[in-house]
């Protein structure tokens, strides 16, 4: 792998981690407080939804760390060795947990009585976006399943080739 590509991708991953930590610590709590101040009936939902949002971002952070580990393995030329598979599984697990969180939000918005400040269109948009998030998460899980199988087979082939040589 080209050194410049490695450095740029590492920088982007670290930038994503820093920005996501800022979102967890500052942005999400600030938005939650502003929404409760704007519309007080949101108060009972503030903490659970904030916790779900922070957990969702934590899943993205876990995926970024695992992606960085895979990037480092690719840079050093040991990607198709036995140590890569756990990192691919880690990314799949993080995507799975994030998809379950999104499904929980979707089900909550579907079956719970959620107050809205105006005509309810905000709730409808959030419901539709959470449903779309469930579909995207499921599609990403499918892609990760294929990637896992490819890494597994390529690793097996590399081990067999090393045995022959």
N, C-alpha and C positions, 0 to 999 in steps of 0.2 A: 504494500500500500504506500502511496506517495506520502511523504512526510507533511507536505502542506495540507493535503486533504485530512490527514490524521489530526493535525493541530487545529484546523478550522472546525472539524466535527467535535473534537474535545471541547473547544471553546463554546460551541453552541450548546452542548450538553450541560456544561457548567453554568452557562447563562440561563438555561432552562431551569436548572436546580435553584439558582439564586432567585430568579423571578418567582418560582413557585413557592419558595420559602417566604418571600415578601407577600405573596398573595395569601398564604395561610395565616401569617402573623398580623398583617395590617389591612389588606383590602377586604377580605371576606368578613372579618369582625366589624369593620367600619360600615360596610354595606348593610350588614344585618342590623346594626344599631340605627342607621339612618332609616331603614324600612320600618322598624318598630316605632321610631319617632314620627314618621310620616303617617303610619296607619297602625295604631295601638292593638287592634285585634290580632296582629301577627306575633305578639309576644309569646304565646305558648308554643309556637312553632319555631321560634328563633334558634334556640339551642340545638334541637335535633337536626334541623336543616343545616345549621352551621357545622355541626359535627360531621354530617354526611358530606358536605362540601370539602371540609378539611381532609377527611378520609379519602375522598376521590382524588384530591391533589396528591396525597401521600402515595396512592397507587401509581400515579404518573411519575413521581419521584423514584419509586422503586424500579419502575421500567427504565427510567433514564440511567440509573446506576448500573443496571444489568446490561443495558445497551452499551454503556461506556466500557464495561468489562469485555463484552464481545468485540467492540472496536479495538481495544487493546490487544486481544488475542489475534485479531485479523492483522493488526499492524506488526506483531511479532512473528507472524507466520504459523501460529499453532491453532488456528480456528478449527480445523477438522481433526482435533484431538479430543480425547474423552472429557476434558474439562468444560467444553462449550455447552454441552447439553443442559446442565443445571441452570445456566443463565437464560437459555431459551425457555425453560420451564418456569423460571421466575417471572419472566415477562408475561407468559401466558397466564400465570396465577394472578398477577396484578391486573391484567385486563379482565380476567374473570371476576375479581372482586369489584372492580369499577363498574362492570356491567351489572352485577347484582345490586350495587348501590343505586344505579340508574333505574333498574327494574323496581326497586323499592320505592323510589320517588314516583315512578309511573303509577304503580299500584296505589300509593297514597293519594295521588291526585285523582285517580279514577274513582276510588271508593270512599274517601274521606270528604267531609264538608270543610272546604278551605275558603276562608273569607277573602274577598277581593274588594279593593277600594272603589272600583268603578263598575263597569258592566260585566265583568267576568272574563273579558277577552284576554287579560294577562294570564289568567289561570289556564285558559284554553291553549294559548301559545306555549306555556311551560309544559303542559301535558303533552302536546304534540312533539316538542323538542325532546322530552324525556323518552317518548316512544321511539323517536328517531335514534336517540342515543343507545337504546337497547338493541336496535337493529344493527347499528354501526359496531357496537361492542361484540355482538354475535358474529358479524362478518370478520372482525379483527381476530376473534378466537379461531375462526376457520383458517385464516391466513397463518396464524401462529401454529396451528396443528400441522399444516403443510410444511412450514418452515422447520418445525421440530422433526418431522419425518425425514426431510431432506438432510438436515444436519446429522441425524442418526445414521442414515444410510451412507452419507459421505464419510463420516467418521469410521464406520465399519470398513468401508472400502480402503480408507487410508491406513488403517491398522493392518488390514490384509496385505496391502501393498508394501508396508514396512516390513512385514514378516517375510515376504518374498525376496525383498532386497537384502 
